[in-house]
Amino acid sequence: MGNLLQQLNDRLKAACIPVRVRSKGNALYLRGTFPTKPGDGIGRKRYDIPLKIPASKDGFKRAEREAHKLAQSLADGSFDWATYLAPGHDPESKTIAQWTEEFKAEYFRTHRIQEKTWDNTWVSTLRKLPQDEPLKDSDLLAIVLSTEPNTRNRELTCQRLQKLGDFAGLKIDLSVYAGDYAPKPREIPDDATIVEWRDRIPAPKWQWAYGVMAAFGIRPHEVYACQMVDPLTLRVHDSTKTGSRLARAIHPEWSEQWNLIEMNPPQTTRKDNRERGQLVSRQFGIQRYNLPFVPYDLRHAYAVRASVVKGLPISTAAALMGHSPDVHLRTYHRWLSDAENERVYRSLILGEG
């Protein structure tokens, strides 16, 4: 435990937090120089503030959050001894609504995420919890068990509530309830199919939209929020799911043959990314152009082409697509694993390369 405590205090020091965590017996304290307690004179003195948190791995996480909160109150002048001297003070005595607000703030601090993305994903799960009640293991488990077993919804619910529980210091493992969900194997359109169906689209604006999705691997809603930099480079704007980035053409000839540099996007008055994505999906779906694959498959084809066919490093391909290497590896594991297995086989068994 000593190493964990030292690492915790090293992080606080690096972040210029004027508070340190101390361990006495099996309890944790915040040590620092604070305004004097009521009746203890004037000025500032050094104190150890009891947190009533045990010296454990989860306890250290909670203590670190308390240190940041206390430092913030010192910085903005809102520090009040009443918060820490009140009988039965316990930093864990918060409602679920308070916990979710703090968790959201921390998640936004540590992740690149848009407010609309949060609303469309996390909120649908977190709002099912009883907002005015203290957060308990049983609350999280009840929400998990209310979802259908072995589904993507069950898996995501477990993942999201586990993160909230970990943040709050709850000792619960929801992964055992996640089930055996696995997405159906996806058939990625090959290059010839992609070119064929692009040529079947009658409207030039939708040809252009299809073309930039195929050539640059962008998400459907990003069709409405991008700008060509040069024939091989596309800038995706800040208003999209994961913010601004530069995307590159993996098939340079597509961008040149289809003249994508001449911006010709379809128009819409819709501002919500989800609605924009749905509009693209409907346009290419059974009601209009009736493609044999969904628009997002153009993005998947780009990913496989970048990482498997062209051999770009996972980190590079992920950056071009606007997601993390972990997401890239998890999403395209099937194709990446097959490609690596074939490479090793050809090298070690067939003596190629």
SEKETI-605791 format. One record per residue (C-alpha): y, z, x. Coordinates in Angstrom, 3 decimals, m for minus. Last residue first. Layout:
BEGIN
atom y Y	z Z	x X .
...
//
This chain:
BEGIN
atom y m12.411	z m46.679	x 9.388 .
atom y m15.896	z m47.604	x 8.279 .
atom y m19.008	z m45.914	x 9.621 .
atom y m20.958	z m46.393	x 6.406 .
atom y m22.057	z m42.774	x 6.111 .
atom y m19.219	z m40.798	x 7.692 .
atom y m16.175	z m42.986	x 7.041 .
atom y m17.274	z m44.756	x 3.877 .
atom y m18.553	z m41.531	x 2.362 .
atom y m15.425	z m39.586	x 3.357 .
atom y m13.152	z m42.210	x 1.775 .
atom y m15.298	z m42.401	x m1.371 .
atom y m15.168	z m38.633	x m1.825 .
atom y m11.400	z m38.649	x m1.287 .
atom y m10.913	z m41.351	x m3.920 .
atom y m13.129	z m39.591	x m6.454 .
atom y m11.317	z m36.296	x m5.852 .
atom y m7.888	z m37.893	x m6.285 .
atom y m8.979	z m39.618	x m9.491 .
atom y m10.362	z m36.481	x m11.137 .
atom y m7.658	z m34.195	x m9.745 .
atom y m4.872	z m36.229	x m11.358 .
atom y m3.395	z m33.557	x m13.610 .
atom y m4.223	z m30.543	x m11.425 .
atom y m3.124	z m32.239	x m8.202 .
atom y 0.140	z m33.443	x m9.693 .
atom y 0.872	z m30.115	x m11.374 .
atom y 0.271	z m28.291	x m8.095 .
atom y 2.380	z m30.832	x m6.171 .
atom y 5.262	z m30.008	x m8.534 .
atom y 6.821	z m32.433	x m11.015 .
atom y 9.521	z m35.093	x m10.997 .
atom y 7.452	z m38.239	x m10.542 .
atom y 8.871	z m39.219	x m7.144 .
atom y 8.544	z m35.605	x m5.991 .
atom y 4.891	z m35.474	x m7.074 .
atom y 4.082	z m38.696	x m5.204 .
atom y 5.683	z m37.303	x m2.052 .
atom y 3.922	z m33.920	x m2.246 .
atom y 0.577	z m35.593	x m2.963 .
atom y 0.883	z m37.723	x 0.156 .
atom y 1.026	z m41.455	x m0.659 .
atom y m2.332	z m43.222	x m0.384 .
atom y m1.349	z m46.572	x m1.904 .
atom y m4.405	z m46.853	x m4.149 .
atom y m5.057	z m43.136	x m4.641 .
atom y m1.739	z m41.279	x m4.661 .
atom y 0.741	z m43.948	x m5.738 .
atom y m1.592	z m46.069	x m7.899 .
atom y m3.012	z m42.975	x m9.584 .
atom y 0.472	z m41.677	x m10.317 .
atom y 1.763	z m45.047	x m11.536 .
atom y m1.229	z m45.391	x m13.866 .
atom y m0.488	z m41.931	x m15.262 .
atom y 3.120	z m42.966	x m15.920 .
atom y 1.995	z m46.127	x m17.690 .
atom y m0.457	z m43.951	x m19.622 .
atom y 2.547	z m42.087	x m21.039 .
atom y 3.367	z m45.170	x m23.100 .
atom y 0.081	z m44.888	x m25.046 .
atom y m2.758	z m47.376	x m24.607 .
atom y m4.080	z m50.394	x m26.519 .
atom y m0.452	z m51.352	x m27.327 .
atom y 0.260	z m51.860	x m31.029 .
atom y 3.706	z m53.467	x m30.727 .
atom y 5.158	z m51.968	x m33.909 .
atom y 3.375	z m49.577	x m36.313 .
atom y 0.325	z m49.129	x m34.058 .
atom y 2.291	z m47.673	x m31.195 .
atom y 4.743	z m49.096	x m28.661 .
atom y 7.798	z m48.384	x m30.793 .
atom y 6.314	z m45.143	x m32.084 .
atom y 5.822	z m43.800	x m28.561 .
atom y 9.356	z m44.774	x m27.537 .
atom y 10.833	z m42.958	x m30.543 .
atom y 8.643	z m39.928	x m29.870 .
atom y 10.013	z m39.698	x m26.336 .
atom y 13.576	z m39.816	x m27.627 .
atom y 12.795	z m37.111	x m30.172 .
atom y 11.361	z m34.903	x m27.432 .
atom y 14.341	z m35.489	x m25.161 .
atom y 16.851	z m34.487	x m27.837 .
atom y 20.033	z m36.559	x m27.740 .
atom y 19.338	z m39.147	x m30.441 .
atom y 21.968	z m41.844	x m30.902 .
atom y 19.613	z m44.528	x m29.631 .
atom y 19.867	z m47.793	x m27.705 .
atom y 17.172	z m49.790	x m25.955 .
atom y 17.741	z m50.181	x m22.214 .
atom y 18.967	z m53.418	x m20.579 .
atom y 19.947	z m52.619	x m17.000 .
atom y 19.757	z m55.728	x m14.838 .
atom y 18.069	z m54.165	x m11.794 .
atom y 14.841	z m54.457	x m13.798 .
atom y 14.621	z m58.165	x m13.019 .
atom y 11.003	z m58.370	x m14.252 .
atom y 9.878	z m60.202	x m11.128 .
atom y 11.853	z m57.870	x m8.838 .
atom y 10.776	z m54.597	x m10.393 .
atom y 7.216	z m55.801	x m10.678 .
atom y 7.172	z m57.090	x m7.092 .
atom y 8.007	z m53.649	x m5.720 .
atom y 4.746	z m52.187	x m7.120 .
atom y 5.206	z m48.515	x m6.126 .
atom y 8.837	z m48.673	x m7.256 .
atom y 10.713	z m45.523	x m6.262 .
atom y 12.035	z m42.662	x m8.373 .
atom y 15.084	z m40.627	x m7.372 .
atom y 15.545	z m37.276	x m9.061 .
atom y 17.754	z m35.429	x m11.546 .
atom y 16.434	z m32.748	x m13.854 .
atom y 12.931	z m31.701	x m14.878 .
atom y 12.888	z m32.608	x m18.577 .
atom y 15.861	z m34.981	x m18.554 .
atom y 19.594	z m34.253	x m18.801 .
atom y 20.046	z m34.328	x m15.025 .
atom y 19.659	z m38.112	x m14.780 .
atom y 16.807	z m40.178	x m13.363 .
atom y 17.900	z m42.470	x m10.524 .
atom y 15.850	z m45.621	x m9.998 .
atom y 15.148	z m47.272	x m6.650 .
atom y 13.395	z m50.553	x m5.801 .
atom y 15.862	z m53.106	x m7.189 .
atom y 18.850	z m50.912	x m6.255 .
atom y 20.359	z m47.790	x m7.771 .
atom y 19.067	z m48.449	x m11.302 .
atom y 20.252	z m45.789	x m13.733 .
atom y 18.293	z m43.402	x m15.924 .
atom y 18.630	z m41.342	x m19.080 .
atom y 17.393	z m43.378	x m22.047 .
atom y 14.149	z m44.512	x m20.389 .
atom y 13.717	z m40.858	x m19.380 .
atom y 12.286	z m40.121	x m22.839 .
atom y 9.146	z m42.122	x m22.020 .
atom y 8.505	z m40.311	x m18.713 .
atom y 9.121	z m42.274	x m15.519 .
atom y 6.422	z m43.939	x m13.446 .
atom y 8.799	z m46.283	x m11.614 .
atom y 7.267	z m49.734	x m12.142 .
atom y 5.388	z m49.059	x m15.379 .
atom y 8.030	z m46.925	x m17.080 .
atom y 10.756	z m49.257	x m15.798 .
atom y 8.937	z m52.283	x m17.226 .
atom y 8.210	z m50.812	x m20.642 .
atom y 11.892	z m50.017	x m21.111 .
atom y 12.870	z m53.511	x m19.913 .
atom y 10.411	z m55.178	x m22.264 .
atom y 11.794	z m52.925	x m24.985 .
atom y 15.284	z m54.272	x m24.398 .
atom y 14.013	z m57.856	x m24.113 .
atom y 12.271	z m57.714	x m27.550 .
atom y 9.082	z m59.803	x m27.859 .
atom y 6.581	z m57.524	x m26.050 .
atom y 3.535	z m59.628	x m25.162 .
atom y 4.592	z m60.054	x m21.513 .
atom y 4.462	z m56.289	x m20.970 .
atom y 0.994	z m56.288	x m22.444 .
atom y m0.367	z m58.713	x m19.841 .
atom y 1.361	z m57.009	x m16.908 .
atom y m0.119	z m53.599	x m17.772 .
atom y m3.555	z m55.108	x m18.372 .
atom y m3.511	z m56.835	x m14.977 .
atom y m2.427	z m53.620	x m13.249 .
atom y m5.220	z m51.504	x m14.692 .
atom y m4.794	z m49.292	x m17.749 .
atom y m5.902	z m45.672	x m17.150 .
atom y m8.829	z m44.467	x m19.211 .
atom y m8.401	z m40.770	x m19.866 .
atom y m11.319	z m38.342	x m19.815 .
atom y m10.972	z m35.950	x m22.746 .
atom y m9.123	z m32.806	x m21.822 .
atom y m11.196	z m29.723	x m20.973 .
atom y m11.174	z m26.473	x m22.926 .
atom y m13.828	z m23.978	x m21.912 .
atom y m12.309	z m20.759	x m23.180 .
atom y m8.997	z m19.080	x m22.330 .
atom y m10.262	z m15.628	x m23.392 .
atom y m11.347	z m14.508	x m19.902 .
atom y m7.980	z m15.709	x m18.600 .
atom y m6.239	z m13.020	x m20.639 .
atom y m6.566	z m10.372	x m17.948 .
atom y m4.600	z m7.278	x m18.909 .
atom y m2.873	z m4.655	x m16.829 .
atom y 0.677	z m4.832	x m18.136 .
atom y 3.424	z m4.840	x m15.505 .
atom y 6.074	z m6.478	x m17.687 .
atom y 6.123	z m9.625	x m15.559 .
atom y 2.332	z m9.722	x m15.507 .
atom y 2.265	z m9.482	x m19.298 .
atom y 4.798	z m12.293	x m19.662 .
atom y 2.826	z m14.476	x m17.259 .
atom y m0.409	z m13.682	x m19.086 .
atom y 1.291	z m14.542	x m22.379 .
atom y 2.090	z m18.026	x m21.107 .
atom y m1.316	z m18.774	x m19.593 .
atom y m3.306	z m17.392	x m22.510 .
atom y m1.223	z m19.337	x m25.032 .
atom y m1.607	z m22.499	x m22.947 .
atom y m5.414	z m22.236	x m22.936 .
atom y m5.625	z m21.388	x m26.644 .
atom y m3.370	z m24.360	x m27.506 .
atom y m5.424	z m26.671	x m25.281 .
atom y m8.463	z m25.752	x m27.339 .
atom y m11.676	z m23.864	x m26.602 .
atom y m11.098	z m21.213	x m29.258 .
atom y m8.591	z m21.763	x m32.091 .
atom y m5.578	z m19.481	x m31.793 .
atom y m5.274	z m16.062	x m33.470 .
atom y m7.271	z m14.521	x m30.623 .
atom y m4.445	z m15.198	x m28.171 .
atom y m1.825	z m13.683	x m30.474 .
atom y m3.904	z m10.528	x m30.959 .
atom y m4.528	z m10.262	x m27.204 .
atom y m0.829	z m10.216	x m26.417 .
atom y m0.078	z m7.539	x m28.994 .
atom y m3.087	z m5.450	x m27.914 .
atom y m1.868	z m5.325	x m24.336 .
atom y 1.352	z m3.689	x m25.480 .
atom y 5.050	z m4.610	x m25.530 .
atom y 7.164	z m2.133	x m27.471 .
atom y 8.000	z m3.340	x m31.006 .
atom y 11.147	z m5.081	x m32.280 .
atom y 10.009	z m8.618	x m31.427 .
atom y 6.540	z m8.512	x m32.976 .
atom y 5.021	z m11.428	x m30.980 .
atom y 4.755	z m14.883	x m32.562 .
atom y 8.169	z m15.775	x m31.108 .
atom y 6.649	z m15.863	x m27.618 .
atom y 4.319	z m18.807	x m28.274 .
atom y 6.649	z m21.333	x m29.929 .
atom y 9.447	z m20.140	x m27.642 .
atom y 7.564	z m21.091	x m24.482 .
atom y 7.190	z m24.818	x m25.121 .
atom y 9.870	z m26.666	x m27.105 .
atom y 12.553	z m24.004	x m26.652 .
atom y 11.901	z m23.750	x m22.911 .
atom y 12.078	z m27.534	x m22.585 .
atom y 15.316	z m27.525	x m24.561 .
atom y 16.836	z m24.973	x m22.175 .
atom y 15.939	z m27.161	x m19.198 .
atom y 13.624	z m25.982	x m16.441 .
atom y 13.629	z m25.885	x m12.659 .
atom y 11.842	z m22.617	x m11.998 .
atom y 12.646	z m19.305	x m10.240 .
atom y 15.923	z m18.315	x m11.885 .
atom y 14.934	z m19.833	x m15.228 .
atom y 11.749	z m17.767	x m15.179 .
atom y 13.677	z m14.596	x m14.285 .
atom y 16.123	z m15.078	x m17.166 .
atom y 13.282	z m15.890	x m19.567 .
atom y 11.354	z m12.788	x m18.502 .
atom y 14.408	z m10.613	x m19.092 .
atom y 14.914	z m12.097	x m22.562 .
atom y 11.195	z m11.823	x m23.328 .
atom y 11.134	z m8.169	x m22.308 .
atom y 14.142	z m7.329	x m24.460 .
atom y 12.607	z m9.040	x m27.498 .
atom y 9.312	z m7.254	x m26.834 .
atom y 11.159	z m3.963	x m27.080 .
atom y 11.762	z m1.802	x m24.082 .
atom y 10.397	z 1.542	x m22.920 .
atom y 9.109	z 0.210	x m19.599 .
atom y 12.061	z 1.456	x m17.544 .
atom y 11.148	z 4.988	x m18.583 .
atom y 13.684	z 7.731	x m19.024 .
atom y 11.967	z 10.672	x m20.719 .
atom y 15.099	z 12.737	x m20.872 .
atom y 18.183	z 10.663	x m19.972 .
atom y 19.184	z 11.038	x m16.316 .
atom y 18.569	z 7.418	x m15.328 .
atom y 20.572	z 5.564	x m17.966 .
atom y 23.030	z 8.439	x m18.235 .
atom y 23.877	z 7.867	x m14.572 .
atom y 25.812	z 4.762	x m15.573 .
atom y 26.238	z 1.645	x m13.432 .
atom y 28.333	z m0.964	x m15.287 .
atom y 30.682	z m1.703	x m12.399 .
atom y 29.610	z m5.326	x m11.961 .
atom y 28.136	z m4.849	x m8.485 .
atom y 26.613	z m1.433	x m9.130 .
atom y 24.991	z m2.687	x m12.340 .
atom y 23.616	z m5.687	x m10.449 .
atom y 22.147	z m3.430	x m7.771 .
atom y 20.427	z m1.360	x m10.468 .
atom y 18.931	z m4.471	x m12.037 .
atom y 17.703	z m5.770	x m8.671 .
atom y 16.124	z m2.415	x m7.834 .
atom y 14.492	z m2.230	x m11.269 .
atom y 12.919	z m5.630	x m10.673 .
atom y 11.557	z m4.434	x m7.344 .
atom y 10.196	z m1.294	x m8.999 .
atom y 8.310	z m3.379	x m11.557 .
atom y 6.674	z m5.470	x m8.851 .
atom y 5.859	z m2.358	x m6.825 .
atom y 4.243	z m0.779	x m9.872 .
atom y 2.009	z m3.793	x m10.388 .
atom y 0.613	z m3.375	x m6.871 .
atom y 0.466	z 0.395	x m7.269 .
atom y 2.717	z 3.360	x m6.499 .
atom y 3.055	z 4.620	x m10.069 .
atom y 6.324	z 4.175	x m11.993 .
atom y 8.266	z 7.166	x m13.257 .
atom y 11.360	z 5.555	x m11.748 .
atom y 12.774	z 8.577	x m9.954 .
atom y 16.234	z 7.981	x m8.432 .
atom y 16.527	z 9.086	x m4.803 .
atom y 20.171	z 9.765	x m3.997 .
atom y 22.746	z 9.075	x m1.285 .
atom y 26.266	z 10.091	x m2.216 .
atom y 29.478	z 8.473	x m3.459 .
atom y 32.919	z 9.828	x m4.305 .
atom y 33.496	z 12.921	x m6.376 .
atom y 31.676	z 16.206	x m6.898 .
atom y 28.144	z 16.725	x m8.190 .
atom y 28.996	z 17.746	x m11.750 .
atom y 28.114	z 14.303	x m13.150 .
atom y 26.109	z 12.465	x m10.499 .
atom y 28.005	z 10.949	x m7.606 .
atom y 28.545	z 7.192	x m7.495 .
atom y 25.571	z 5.678	x m5.682 .
atom y 24.214	z 5.328	x m2.164 .
atom y 20.618	z 4.168	x m2.244 .
atom y 17.007	z 5.115	x m2.809 .
atom y 15.002	z 3.923	x m5.794 .
atom y 11.878	z 5.980	x m6.370 .
atom y 8.162	z 5.321	x m6.787 .
atom y 5.422	z 7.805	x m7.631 .
atom y 1.962	z 8.418	x m6.168 .
atom y 3.030	z 10.965	x m3.579 .
atom y 6.561	z 9.967	x m2.812 .
atom y 7.075	z 6.232	x m2.379 .
atom y 10.488	z 4.803	x m1.659 .
atom y 12.116	z 1.584	x m2.876 .
atom y 15.358	z 0.489	x m1.256 .
atom y 18.773	z m0.313	x m2.703 .
atom y 21.760	z m2.214	x m1.309 .
atom y 20.279	z m5.614	x m2.338 .
atom y 21.365	z m8.148	x 0.278 .
atom y 18.561	z m10.569	x m0.753 .
atom y 17.001	z m10.298	x 2.716 .
atom y 17.140	z m6.506	x 2.446 .
atom y 15.431	z m6.531	x m0.946 .
atom y 12.760	z m8.854	x 0.400 .
atom y 12.171	z m6.580	x 3.397 .
atom y 11.938	z m3.634	x 1.008 .
atom y 9.126	z m5.314	x m0.918 .
atom y 7.340	z m6.324	x 2.285 .
atom y 7.469	z m2.727	x 3.493 .
atom y 6.106	z m1.464	x 0.176 .
atom y 3.291	z m4.003	x 0.224 .
atom y 2.431	z m3.067	x 3.811 .
atom y 2.293	z 0.626	x 2.955 .
atom y 0.000	z 0.000	x 0.000 .
//
